[in-house]
């Protein structure tokens, strides 16, 4: 009993039912357009729905990056979905701490924290139905298929995290790095971008989940030490 209480006390919980902030005025790139319901036609590695409550990864990291203001984030995983908060946090930390990620521009730094009061935003890993509900609370339509970003909330769809998308053409680790950088990019004020030309790397702010338009998969906003981007999409 004492051990159980200690374990319970050590896990920080947040509720998906907390209302997400609405889209920012003029934020055309904040809207996520669903590509169709994520229908399961066979055995899957993930549950469609979860408890709607989240365990926050404990601990944190040092500040990553060379210069600029520090963006502090938390990581939270929906409970009872077979995913370890510490493992997901480690993956997120590795992506956002990579010099090819947003810190590579030299304009900002990042740090993971555990307390809500210290965080600028939270990165959630949620089942398709929970993520759909959270995104819809902020006025976004994902149809349970895509991930999304609301002010202060980056919501990663568990199905996409585990299975990516058909015919993506790169290992799952590439897609995972892409979806983290893409949605966090929105949190940093970035809009959607177009494929520059067939055969070129897809900009990380291209909606690669829906297709590559002739580009090749790319998970990073910084290539060869420089910010890589395509034309903004209206």
N, C-alpha and C positions, 0 to 999 in steps of 0.2 A: 504493500500500500504506500509506504513512504517513498520507495523507488518510483512508483508510478506517478505520485504527486510531483516528485522532483523533475521527472522527464516532462510532465505536462507543463510545469512552470517554466521550463527552459525553452519552450517553443512559442514563438510569437505568432499570434493569429490575426489575420485581417479578413474582412468579409467582402466577397464580391458584390454583395448587396449595397455597399456604400456607393452612392450615386457618383458616376463619373462626371467630370466637368464637360460642358458642351463644347462643340467645335469653336475655335477662335474665329472672330470675324475676319472675313476675307481669306480664310485658310482653305483654299481650293484643294490643296494637296492633302488635307486632313481626311478627306472622304475615302473610305475603302469600298470598292465596288465588288460585290460577291460574284464569283465565277460559277455559281450553281451550288446547290446543296451538296455537302460532303457525304454522299450516300455510300454506305458500306455494302459491298456485294459479296464479301467473304470474310473469313476470320481476320481480325484486326489486332494490332499490338497495343491499342489504346482504348480507353472507355470513351463513349460519346458524351457522357455527363459525369459530373463529380459533385463533391459536397458543397461547392460554392464558398468554402473557407480555405484560407491559405496559410502555409507555414513559411515564415520569413527566414532566410538563410542567416545564421548567426555569424558574428565576426565581421571582418571587412578587409580592405586592402590598403596599402599605401597609396599615395597620389601617383598616378601614371601620367606621363607627358612632360614636356619640357617647359612650356610657357602658357600663359593665359589663365583665365578664371577656371575654377574647379567645379565641375558638374558632379554632384554626388547622387548615387543611385542605390536603391535596395533591390533585392531579388526575392521573389516569393513564388512558391509552387503550390498549386491546388492540392489539397490533402486527399490521400487514399486513391491516387492515380498511378502508383507504382514508380514515381519519379522522386529522386533524392534531391532536396533543396541544395545541399552542399555541392553535389555534382553539377547541377544546372548552374549554380553560381560560379563554379570554377570555369565552366564553358563560357559564360558571359564575360567573366573577368579576362579570360584569355583573348577573347575577341576585342573587347574595348580597350585592352591594354596593349594591343599589337600596334606597332608603328605604322602599319598600313591602314589602321582604323582612323577615327576622327582626330585622335591626338596627333597624328602624323602631319596635320596641317600646321602645327605649331601655334594654333590660336586658342586651344583649350586643353584642359587636363581633366581626368576622371578619377573617381574614387568610390569604391563600394563601402556602404555603411549599413548598420543593422537597425538603427532607430529611425522611425518615421520623421521625427522632429529635425533630424540632420539631413534628410534626403530631399533632393530636388525632384526626383521622379522614382517610380518603382517599375521594375520589369517583372511581369507576371507570366507564368507558364500555366495555361488553363485548357481544359477540355473544350472541344468544339462548341458545345451548347453553353457552357459557362462563358467562354470568350465571346460568343455571339451576343449573349445577354449584356455583358459588360460594355461591348462596343456599341450596342444599340442604346444603352443608357446615355451615351454621348452623341447620339444621332447618326451613328455609322452603321451601314449595312454590310455584313460580311457573309451572311447565309451559312455561318458555321464553317466556312472554308478558309478564309484568310486571317492573318493577324491584323492588328490595327494599333493606332496610337491616339490617345486622348491627352489633353494637357495634364502632365504629371503621371501618365500611365502608359506604359508600353506593354501591350497584351499579345503574347505569342501563343498561337494556336497549337495545341499539343499534336494534332494530326500532322500539321506541316513540319513540326520539329522532328517527329519520328519518321515520317515518310516522304518529306519534301513534296515535289509535284511530279507528275508523269513526264518523262522525256526531258528532264532538266539537263541531263548530259554532264553531270559532275557529281562527285561523291557527296554523301549526305553532309559531311563536315563543311563543305563549301556552301551549301544551301543554308545551313544553320548560321554560319558567319554572315551570309548575305542578309538573312531576315533580321538578325540582331542589328546589324549596321543600318539597314534600311529604316526600320521602325525607330531606332534611336536617332537616326538622321532627321526624321520628322520632329522629334522632340527638340532637336537642335535648330529647328527652323528651316530645314531643307525641303524643297518641293520635288515633285516627280519629274523625271528626265527621260528623254528619248534615246534610243539606240543611235549612235553617231553614224554607223555604216555597217553593212554586212561584214562579218568576220572580225569586227573590233570587239574588245571587251565591253560587256554591258555595264553602263554606269550603275553604281550601287543603288541610286535612287530611281532607276528604271524598275517598273513593276514586273520583275522577273518571274514572279509566281504565275502570271498570266501568259507568259511566253517571252521569247528573246528577240523576236523580230529580226532575226539574222545575226544578232550579236552572239557572243559566246559567254558562258557564265562567268561572273566576277563578283567576289564577295566584298571588295574593298573600295573605299572612297579615295585612297591615296595609292597611286601606282608610280613606281620609280621615283619616289620622293615628292610627287606633285599631286595636287587634287585633280582627280579624273572625273569629268562630268560630261553630260550630253545637254542638248537644248532643253530648256524648261518646257513642260507641257502645260498649256492653258487649261 
